[in-house]
Amino acid sequence: MLSARSLFQEIVDNDDSFQLFCSIAASGEAQGGWENARIAALVPDAMRHLAPKITRHGADEDKHGRIFHALLRKRGLHAVPVPPETDYTMLLERRGIGLAHDKLRRQEALTEDDIVVYLAHSRVTEQRAADQMDMLVRYFGDHPVVGKAIHMISNDEDNHLAYCHEELLRLARAGHGRTIQRVLRESALAEIAVYRDVSLAVMDHMGRLLHWPAPKAALLAAGIRGTYAYERFSGWHRMVGLRMPERRDALGGAPLTTPEYA
């Protein structure tokens, strides 16, 4: 029976597909780490209190990248180039979502609106990440190879999502509410389209590596398109709501590492 559990198990069990999976994940986390580090360095003076939390956000994502590289090393594998059609972060940037890398490379302070855009974009993408990690914890939290890493990353993603909710609510109270809602909606609608395209591309690559028969590949592609149709109709609303999280000040401390993944 085709299921998320059996699909991921198949990917993990094969060296080539596991190598590509970890390489894509590590690349995305490294990009996120760089982006957050640059944003922290360029935060406007009026919002300098956010710099430590943004730095912590980036440090967590750098840690996740190291985790995926460590998983590869344990299998005697190395990272491979990421196909551009699977580069989630790059494709979002091309759609004008989030802060452009050109802007982050400059030595000019960001504006308050830039920080609102960053947090709103992060709230959307962290929802996706948290949902994915919840699924992986449910199915593979006790897996002997990836279970520990999944739990660690899942906890961090929950912290990141809580941080975005809390800071966006604070900014809404400070008068940025309309901008926040506009950027959340734009980001969510773009994200679900990019996620569909990236998912189709990843499954296409996995299918070739794992020699999936055409009916199986077609069924997976139909499932991805069906998910997009649901999200485009109504599912995207879960990505734009704001509520005070149970985890308060989730990024208020120093980033946590373990000797294994340091």
Secondary structure, DSSP 8 states (H G I E B T S, - for coil): ---HHHHHHHHHHSHHHHHHHHHHHHHHHHHHHHHHHHHHHH--GGGGGGHHHHHHHHHHHHHHHHHHHHHHHHTT-------GGG-HHHHHHHTT-S--HHHHHSSS---HHHHHHHHHHHHHHHHHHHHHHHHHHHHHTT-TTTHHHHHHHHHHHHHHHHHHHHHHHHHIIIIIHHHHHHHHHHHHHHHHHHHHHHHHHHHHHHHHHHT--HHHHHHHHHHHHHHHHHHHHTGGGGGT-----SSTTTT-S-----GGG-
